[in-house]
Amino acid sequence: MFSVAGMTMTMIDSAAHMRAMVSSSQEQWPGAARNLWGPMAGMYFFIPGGPDLAAVHTQNFGFGPDASKDEILGAIEALERADAWGRIQRALEAGLRNLGSTNPALTLPDLTVLLVLGDPANRHFMDEIRGLSAFGGISGYIAITIWPTDEVLNRLEGIALHELHHNVRYSPGGVEWNPQTVTVGEHVVAEGLADLFAVGLVGEQGFTHFVSQETRTSDEVLHRVGEGLGVTGMQDFAAWVLGDASARMFGATPVGLPTGAGYAAGARIVTAYLEATGQTAAAAVTTPAAEILTVALPQLGLGMPTR
């Protein structure tokens, strides 16, 4: 347990829970998965009665009951050798201190953090998004699903810091995420801010690794994402932010973008804003996307979003 500025942070002992899942029978496995995700149930406050947490595990690319026992146990041991839980906690502590000192009036949320192994047989998870699926957009909860490749293990701190920035941005007193009215522009700006916040604390490993360098520097990608900034309706966000491959997987319509296009465009947009204003990504954690876009888009030769 960690406390700063009146908040507390709890890291779930997911290694023990995942070992229990591996040793469970097919009939016991859903219950073991629910035990793993139980402390995260509050993340789904908006679902009457709550979701089936075993299904939540699967929806977050978590490993299934048919996964190789030896492979999962070996991956848990790899996380332990890498001090994954300790490194994530220390990174979050540093990030909270940075956000708190930069924004003294900010109320930091209590945090519950889950680190879980993904499904090594899921090709989209392993190949397209390269062993990473994380979510920090609901105040008070961060879920990180990974497969411990060297690439992923090398940037555990960056992954955690990225999600922390999201969590604080969408906590009370920050930016409201209304599923009916939120725009692609907000999502893109949030990804850019989160990456640059992580970069500010840990360097280049703060950049989301499933975004290629070609995508990061492509003016074509930047301008194509710029055309979608005014789109509303979360069903379309996968295409504009994650790219066509994820859009197809989620049943959305592709828009002609590579994986991580929204992250790449977001980083360029936010960089332009920070350079123009002299701010940091930490200072801009609650800055409305419209304000950032108004400053940044003209510098990048992009028009303001239209609905």
C-alpha positions in Angstrom: 0.0 0.0 0.0 1.3 3.5 -1.0 -0.1 6.8 0.1 0.5 10.3 -1.3 -1.5 13.5 -1.1 -4.3 11.6 0.8 -4.7 8.8 -1.8 -3.8 5.2 -1.5 -2.6 2.7 -4.2 -3.0 -1.1 -4.0 -1.2 -3.6 -6.2 -3.2 -6.8 -6.5 -1.2 -10.0 -5.8 -2.1 -11.3 -9.2 0.8 -13.8 -9.4 -0.9 -15.9 -6.7 -4.3 -15.6 -8.4 -2.9 -16.6 -11.8 -1.2 -19.6 -10.3 -4.6 -20.6 -8.8 -6.2 -20.3 -12.2 -3.6 -22.5 -13.8 -4.1 -25.2 -11.2 -7.9 -25.0 -11.5 -10.1 -27.5 -13.3 -12.1 -26.4 -16.3 -15.1 -26.1 -13.9 -13.2 -24.1 -11.3 -11.4 -21.8 -13.7 -14.2 -19.2 -14.1 -14.4 -18.8 -10.3 -10.6 -18.4 -10.1 -10.7 -15.8 -12.8 -13.4 -13.9 -10.9 -11.3 -14.0 -7.8 -8.4 -12.4 -9.8 -10.6 -9.6 -11.1 -12.7 -9.2 -8.0 -10.9 -6.1 -6.6 -11.5 -4.4 -10.0 -15.3 -4.9 -9.9 -15.8 -1.2 -9.1 -14.4 -0.3 -12.5 -17.7 -1.5 -13.9 -20.0 0.6 -11.7 -22.0 1.6 -14.8 -23.2 -1.9 -15.5 -26.3 -2.8 -13.4 -25.4 -5.8 -11.3 -21.9 -5.8 -12.7 -20.4 -7.9 -15.5 -19.2 -11.5 -15.3 -15.6 -10.9 -14.3 -14.5 -14.2 -15.9 -15.7 -12.7 -19.2 -14.0 -9.4 -18.4 -10.7 -11.4 -18.1 -11.2 -12.8 -21.6 -12.3 -9.5 -23.1 -9.1 -8.0 -21.8 -7.1 -10.6 -23.8 -6.4 -12.6 -20.6 -5.1 -16.2 -21.0 -7.8 -18.9 -21.1 -8.4 -22.2 -19.4 -6.8 -24.1 -22.3 -3.5 -22.1 -22.2 -0.4 -24.2 -21.6 0.2 -24.6 -17.9 3.9 -24.6 -18.3 3.8 -21.5 -20.6 1.7 -19.5 -18.2 3.8 -20.5 -15.1 7.0 -19.7 -17.0 5.6 -16.3 -17.9 4.6 -15.6 -14.2 8.2 -16.5 -13.2 9.5 -14.1 -15.9 7.4 -11.3 -14.4 8.8 -12.1 -11.0 12.4 -12.2 -12.2 11.8 -8.8 -13.8 10.3 -7.4 -10.6 7.3 -6.4 -12.7 5.0 -5.6 -9.8 7.6 -3.6 -7.9 8.6 -1.7 -11.0 5.0 -0.8 -11.9 4.3 0.3 -8.3 7.4 2.5 -8.1 6.7 4.1 -11.5 3.2 4.9 -10.4 4.5 6.4 -7.2 6.9 8.6 -9.1 4.1 9.6 -11.5 1.7 10.5 -8.8 4.3 12.6 -7.1 5.0 14.4 -10.4 1.4 15.0 -11.1 0.7 16.1 -7.5 3.6 18.5 -7.3 2.8 20.0 -10.8 -0.9 20.4 -10.0 -1.2 21.1 -6.3 -4.9 21.6 -6.5 -5.5 18.2 -8.2 -7.2 15.5 -6.2 -5.5 12.2 -7.0 -7.7 9.1 -7.0 -7.2 6.0 -4.9 -5.8 3.4 -7.2 -6.3 -0.4 -7.5 -3.8 -1.9 -10.0 -4.0 -5.3 -11.7 -1.2 -6.8 -13.8 -2.3 -9.9 -15.7 -1.0 -12.2 -18.4 -2.5 -12.1 -21.8 -3.3 -15.0 -24.2 -0.2 -16.1 -26.0 -2.4 -17.9 -28.6 -4.2 -14.7 -29.6 -2.4 -13.5 -32.7 -3.9 -10.0 -32.6 -2.7 -9.6 -29.1 0.7 -11.0 -29.7 1.5 -9.7 -33.3 -0.6 -6.6 -33.9 -0.5 -4.9 -30.5 2.7 -6.8 -29.5 1.7 -8.2 -26.1 0.1 -5.1 -24.6 -3.5 -4.2 -23.8 -4.0 -1.8 -20.9 -6.8 0.4 -19.6 -6.7 3.3 -17.1 -9.7 5.4 -18.2 -12.0 4.7 -15.2 -11.0 6.7 -12.2 -9.4 4.5 -9.5 -8.5 1.5 -11.6 -5.7 0.5 -13.9 -5.6 -2.9 -15.6 -2.5 -4.0 -17.5 -2.6 -7.1 -19.7 0.8 -8.1 -21.1 2.9 -11.0 -22.4 6.5 -10.7 -21.0 8.5 -10.3 -24.2 11.8 -8.4 -23.8 10.2 -5.4 -25.5 7.3 -5.3 -23.1 9.4 -5.9 -20.0 11.7 -3.1 -21.0 8.9 -0.6 -20.9 6.8 -1.6 -17.9 7.3 1.8 -16.3 6.2 3.6 -19.5 3.1 1.4 -19.7 2.1 2.2 -16.1 2.7 5.9 -16.4 0.7 6.1 -19.6 -2.3 4.6 -17.9 -1.8 6.7 -14.8 -2.1 9.9 -16.9 -5.4 8.6 -18.3 -6.7 7.8 -14.9 -6.0 11.2 -13.4 -7.4 13.0 -16.5 -10.7 11.2 -16.2 -11.0 11.4 -12.4 -13.4 13.9 -10.7 -12.1 17.4 -11.3 -10.6 16.4 -14.6 -12.1 15.8 -18.1 -15.5 14.2 -18.4 -15.7 11.2 -20.8 -19.3 11.1 -22.0 -19.6 8.0 -24.3 -22.4 9.8 -26.3 -20.6 13.1 -26.9 -16.8 12.3 -26.6 -14.9 12.9 -29.8 -12.0 11.1 -31.5 -10.1 14.3 -30.9 -10.3 13.8 -27.1 -9.2 10.2 -27.4 -6.3 11.1 -29.7 -5.2 14.0 -27.5 -5.4 11.8 -24.4 -3.1 9.2 -26.0 -0.6 11.8 -27.0 -0.6 13.4 -23.5 -0.2 10.0 -21.8 2.7 9.0 -24.0 4.5 12.3 -23.6 3.9 12.2 -19.8 5.6 8.8 -19.7 8.4 10.0 -22.0 9.0 12.9 -19.6 9.7 10.5 -16.8 11.4 7.5 -18.4 12.5 8.7 -21.8 11.9 6.9 -25.1 10.5 3.8 -23.5 7.5 5.9 -22.7 6.2 5.7 -26.3 3.7 3.0 -26.9 5.7 0.3 -28.6 3.0 -1.1 -31.0 3.2 2.1 -33.0 5.9 1.9 -35.6 8.4 4.6 -36.3 7.0 5.0 -39.8 3.6 5.6 -38.4 4.9 8.1 -35.9 6.5 10.3 -38.5 4.0 9.9 -41.4 2.3 13.1 -42.5 -0.2 11.0 -44.3 -1.2 9.3 -41.1 -1.4 12.6 -39.3 -3.6 14.2 -41.9 -5.9 11.2 -42.1 -6.4 11.1 -38.3 -7.0 14.8 -38.5 -10.0 14.2 -40.7 -11.6 12.1 -38.0 -11.0 14.3 -35.0 -14.6 15.5 -34.9 -16.2 12.0 -35.1 -18.4 11.1 -32.1 -19.6 7.7 -31.1 -17.2 5.3 -29.4 -18.0 2.5 -31.8 -15.8 4.2 -34.4 -12.9 5.0 -32.1 -11.0 1.7 -32.6 -10.5 2.6 -36.3 -9.3 6.2 -35.8 -7.1 5.5 -32.7 -6.0 1.9 -32.8 -6.1 1.4 -36.6 -7.8 -0.8 -39.1 -6.7 -4.2 -37.7 -8.3 -3.5 -34.4 -11.4 -2.0 -36.1 -11.9 -5.3 -37.9 -11.5 -7.3 -34.8 -14.1 -5.2 -32.9 -16.5 -5.2 -35.9 -16.0 -1.5 -36.8 -15.4 0.0 -40.2 -11.7 0.5 -41.2 -10.7 4.0 -42.2 -7.4 3.3 -43.8 -5.0 3.7 -40.8 -2.2 1.5 -39.5 -2.0 0.2 -35.9 -1.6 2.9 -33.3 -2.3 5.8 -35.8 -4.2 7.8 -33.2 -1.3 7.5 -30.7 1.2 8.7 -33.3 -1.0 11.7 -34.4 -1.8 12.4 -30.7 1.9 12.6 -29.8 2.6 15.1 -32.7 -0.5 17.2 -31.8 0.4 17.4 -28.1 4.1 18.1 -28.9 3.0 21.1 -31.0 0.8 22.3 -28.1 3.5 21.8 -25.4 6.1 23.6 -27.5 3.8 26.5 -28.2 2.7 26.9 -24.6 5.8 25.8 -22.7 3.7 23.4 -20.6 4.4 19.8 -19.8 2.1 16.8 -20.2 1.8 16.6 -16.5 0.6 20.3 -16.3 -1.9 19.6 -19.1 -3.4 16.5 -17.6 -6.8 18.2 -17.3 -6.6 20.6 -20.2 -9.6 20.2 -22.5 -8.8 18.7 -25.9 -10.5 21.6 -27.7 -7.9 24.0 -26.2 -5.0 21.8 -27.2 -6.3 21.3 -30.7 -7.0 25.0 -31.2 -3.3 25.8 -30.5 -1.7 22.7 -32.2 -3.6 22.1 -35.4 -2.7 25.3 -37.2 0.9 24.7 -36.5 0.6 21.2 -38.1 -1.3 22.5 -41.2 -4.5 20.8 -40.0 -8.0 22.3 -39.9 -10.1 22.3 -36.8 -12.4 19.2 -36.5 -15.9 19.3 -37.8 -18.8 17.1 -36.7 
